[in-house]
Amino acid sequence: MEVKLEPKTLIVSETDEKGRIIYANDDFCKIAGYTKDELIGKPHNIVRHPDMPKWAFKNLWDTIQAGKVWRGVVKNKTKDGGYYWVYATIYPSKDANGNLRYISVRVKPTQEEIEQAKKIIGA
């Protein structure tokens, strides 16, 4: 079952250098169907949909670990097995102690962006 994002939904999360979630905003919890307690400390791939090929996430990680911003459309899964599409911008940052963090901001993609992503991933 596809879950549709509202146009003003802004999904924000932060992970540590290993991709474990250290922050999730309320919109992330709402759309993914998890509580904050269920997300915090878990790897961000808890919402990775199996339709997304491993090479796509390798590209994402290679980009952000090189200190660059990654942008793209991603199909994520919900706790109950549904899915949702997001346009994600992920950028590396450092916290006050100099620890590497990854900030992810996701919004509703256009239908054209979703169709293009489906072609790329073969979904």
Stockholm file with secondary structure:
# STOCKHOLM 1.0

chainA/1-123         MEVKLEPKTLIVSETDEKGRIIYANDDFCKIAGYTKDELIGKPHNIVRHPDMPKWAFKNLWDTIQAGKVWRGVVKNKTKDGGYYWVYATIYPSKDANGNLRYISVRVKPTQEEIEQAKKIIGA
#=GR chainA/1-123 SS CBCCCCTTCCEEEEEETTSBEEEECHHHHHHHTCCHHHHTTSBGGGGBCTTSCHHHHHHHHHHHHTTCCEEEEEEEECTTSCEEEEEEEEEEEECTTSCEEEEEEEECCCHHHHHHHHHHHTC
#=GC SS_cons         CBCCCCTTCCEEEEEETTSBEEEECHHHHHHHTCCHHHHTTSBGGGGBCTTSCHHHHHHHHHHHHTTCCEEEEEEEECTTSCEEEEEEEEEEEECTTSCEEEEEEEECCCHHHHHHHHHHHTC
//
